[in-house]
Amino acid sequence: MAHDADAKANAAGNVKGTANGGTGTRTGTGANRSSKHWLWLLLLPWIAMIWVPSYNKVEPQLFAFPFFYWYQLLWVLISAVITALVYFKTKAKSAKSSKAQPQGGAR
């Protein structure tokens, strides 16, 4: 019974002495919080695509493609680069912080 209560409390994040030596606070949240700032970059492609009047035109053309089409295609490539950048920046921060604390609740 006590083990079930510990498992439920651990799942809720309320157990003292689980992941950080008994202080009852979570470690690594500062690193995760700072890595979340990179997520704001993901709004750039969304803003660029949602604002249709800014690119709803024919000129200038690129290789006989109207601006409307090549602008959107360009943002597909830019979005891939931004997504990769955000992934690697947030992965590096979270991997460093996760090495500092043990994973899992197995005994």
ROLO-843846 format. One record per residue: x, y, z of N, C-alpha, C in turn. Coordinates in pm, whole numbers, plus 32768, in hexadecimal, padded with zeros to 4 digits. Example, Ala and Ser with C-alpha at 12.3 -4.5 7.8 and 13.67 -1.06 7.14 Angstrom:
2
85277DC7830C84CE7E3E830C85287EB6830C 85057F1F82C485577F9682CA850A80038313 
END
This chain:
107
80517F8980008000800080008056807E8000 80BF807F8051811580F580578159810D7FD2 817B80A07F8D81BC80AD7F0A815D80ED7EA6 80DC80C97EA9807A81057E50806A819A7E6C 806A81BF7EEA805E824D7F0E80D8829A7EDF 8150825D7EED81CB829D7EBD81C882AF7E26 8196824C7DDF819182547D4D813182C27D20 80BF82CC7D63805F83357D40809683C07D5D 80D883CE7DD0811184507DF5818584727D99 81D5840F7D72824584267D17821384527C8F 81A484157C62816A843C7BE1813984CC7BE6 810C84F87C5980DD85817C68814E85E27C83 81C885AE7C9C823B86057CB5824286397D43 820585F37DA181FF86257E2A825885D97E8C 82A7857A7E6082F685297EBB8379856E7ED9 839985787F58841A85AE7F7F8481853F7F79 84F885657F49856485057F49856684A97ED1 852584CC7E64852284717DF38592848D7D90 859885027D5885F685197CEA866885767D0F 866785AF7D8686CC86157DA1870386107E2F 8703859E7E69874385907EEA86EF85BB7F61 866C85C57F54861885DC7FC785EB866B7FDC 860486C57F8085DB874F7F97854A87687F71 851287127F1D848687237EFA846F87867E89 84D787C17E5384C9881C7DE284FE87D97D66 84CF88057CF584FC87CB7C77857688147C45 85D787C67C16864F88037BDF864588067B48 8691885E7B0A869388667A7A862688BC7A3E 85CE88F47A8E856289437A55859689C57A1A 860189FC7A51863A8A767A1A86708A60798E 86B289EF797886E689CE78F3867389B77891 860A897478BE8598895D7866855189DF7846 85498A3778A885058AB6789385518B0B782E 85D68B0E783786238B5F77D986228B21774F 86188A9E774586138A6076C1858C8A77767E 85278A9576CB84A38AAE7690849D8B337647 84FC8B8B766084FE8C0A761785178BF57582 855C8B89756185748B6B74D484F28B4A748A 848E8B1D74D2840F8AF8749383C88B6F7453 83E88BE9747F83AA8C5F744483CE8C6D73B0 843E8C36738784648C3C72F984018BF272A0 83BB8B9272D8835B8B46728982E28B99725F 82D18C0D729B82648C65727482808CB071F1 82FE8CBF71CE83208D0B715482E08CD170D6 82EC8C4F70BA82AA8C1B704382128C297047 81DB8C1870BD814A8C2470CA811D8CB370A9 81638D1570DF81408DA170C481528DC07030 81BF8D906FF681D98DAB6F68816E8D6F6F0E 81388CFD6F3380D48CBB6EDE80458CEA6EFB 802A8D136F737FA18D3A6F967F808DC56F60 7FE68E156F477FD28E9D6F167FD68E9D6E7C 7F6C8E686E407F658E536DAE7F6E8ED46D5F 7F328F436D857F3C8FBC6D327FCC8FEB6D1B 802A8FC26D7080B48FED6D5C80F78FA96CE6 80C68F356CBC81048EEF6C4B80A08ECA6BDE 802B8F026BE17FC48EE56B7C7FD98F3F6B02 80428F1F6AB480608F6B6A3C80AC8F1369DA 80B48F41695F80F58EF368F581888F1968E8 81A58F9768EF822F8FC668DD82758FD16964 82F38FBA696F83548F8F690B834D8EF868F3 836A8ED16879836A8E43685683F88E0B6862 83FE8D8B6882847D8D45688D84718CC4683D 84BE8CB967D184B78C45677584288C2E6744 83E58C996720835C8C9A66EB82F38C716752 83188C6B67D082B88C51683B828E8CD66879 820B8CEB688981DE8D6568CC820F8D6B695D 82198DE3698E82488DF96A1781F68DAB6A7B 81758DA16A66811B8D5A6AC2814A8CCC6ADC 81798C886A7481A28BFC6A82822F8BEC6AB7 828F8C376A7F83188C216AAC83308C566B39 82E28CB96B6382EC8CEA6BED82C48C7C6C4F 82578C376C31822A8BCC6C8A828D8B576C89 82C28B376C1483248ACB6C0C83A48AEF6C58 83CC8B6B6C51843F8B996C9C84288B896D32 83B08BA76D5F83928B996DEE838D8B076E1A 83738AAB6DC0837C8A1D6DE3840C89FC6E08 846B8A2B6DB884F88A136DD485268A5B6E53 84FC8AD96E6185208B266ED984E68AE46F56 846C8AB26F4B842C8A6F6FBE847889F26FE6 84AA89A96F8584F889306FA4857889566FEE 85BA89BF6FC2863589EC700486188A1D7092 85AE8A6A70A285888A9D712785638A2A7183 851889CA715184F0895771A2856A890771CE 85C888F07173864288A87198869388F571FF 869F897871EE86E889CB724D86A989C372D8 862689D372DE85E089CE735F85EE8943739D 85E588DC734C85F38853737F867C883F73BF 86E588637378876B884B73AD878B88A47425 875A891F7425877289777497872889467513 86AE89197504866288EA7578868D885E75A1 86B7880B754486E5878575658768878B75B3 87C387E1758B884387ED75CE8830881A765E 87D98879767587C188AB76FC877F883F7752 871A87FB771D86D48798776D8729871C7784 878286F9772587D986857738883E86A177A7 8871871C77AD88D0873F7817888C873C78A0 8812876E78A787CE87727928879E86E87952 877F869078F1874F860B791787C085B27945 883D85CD792088AE857E794F88C9859A79E3 88A1860D7A1388BB86337A9E886085E97AFE 87ED85BC7AD0879085797B2A876E84EF7AF2 875A848D7B49873984077B1A86AE84047ADD 869C83A97A7F861B839B7A3B85D083237A73 854F832A7A6E84FA82B97A9684E782B07B2C 848B825C7B53846E824B7BE1848481BD7C11 84D1816C7BC484E880E27BEB853F80DB7C68 852580787CB9857280697D3485CA7FF07D2E 
END
